[in-house]
């Protein structure tokens, strides 16, 4: 019944090359993720999950564990569905908490709150971190949380929930059962949502994203 954190870190990336090795303040992004997990003081074990031994050195430096996924799960075609399934098939746990390195503005304190929420709500097999946007939102030219027949004040709108992937929880049994039944592990079982601060959902995909989060790091 260990509480396990897993930090995915692929060496290759298409838009921002080797982004997990880019600097966020005085640490690389992968180190910053490890440090946040350690500071949250909530995990029994912390794993860096990668196809590259480069990240084993960072795991060793910060005294956490390293899981080397198969090489084919590190290419551009591999999906999280596949490497999460691989991890769950090889690491003993009841629940898995994925903490992303490319959303560095999610604080250690908020990671701890996320885990506590999940542990307090065992009825949720999957928990997705999300940002609440309380503004009019449309999809394919149709309103989602408002109507064209009435003008509603923004504060009265039901907020939409934009998934950030900065933190995600999965029940091992629910995820693997879904995969065995040719279903989707990522959205398996009973799904819950956990609100995180807006900045924590900023994901680093490009060099511009990296510049923005570095500029914001002193403000959050």
C-alpha positions, 0 to 999 in steps of 0.5 A: 500500500505504498504511496508511489510518485512517478516522474516521467522523463523522456530524453527526446522531445520534438519542440524543445530538445531535451527539455527535462534538462533545461534549467528552472532557476538553479535546477534542471526541470527533472531535479526540480520535480524530484525536489518538489516530491521530496519536499511534499513529504508524502511519498513512500517512494519516488521514481524517475521513469525514463528510457535514458540512463542520463536521468539515473544520475539525477535520481541517484544524486537526490537519493530517489529511485530510477525505473528504466523503461524499455527503449521503444517507450521513449520514442516519439510514438510512445504514449503515456498509456503505454509507459504507465502500464509498463510501470504498473506492471513492474512496480508494486503499488496500490495507487500511482501518482504521476508528477510532471516535470514540465509543470514546475509551478505546481508547488510541493504543498499543492502536491501534498494536498493533491495526495491527501485529497486522493487518499481521503477519497478512495472512491476515485480510481482516477484523479485529474488535476485541473484549473477552474476557468470561470468564464464563458467557454464555447466548443465548435461554436456552441456554448458549454457553460452559458447560453446565447439566450441570456447574459450571465455574470461571469461569477455566476457561471459554472467553471469549466475544468481544464485538465493540466496533467501536473498531477494525476492519480491512478488506481493500479487495479483499475488502470490495468483492468481497463487495459486488459479489456482494451479500454483506456487506462488514463480515464479508468474507473470512477474519476475525480477532479482536483483544482490547482492554481492557474499557474501550476497548469503552465506546461513547458513545451517550447522555449517561450514556455520556459521563459514564461515559467522562469519569469513567474517562479518568484511570484507563485 
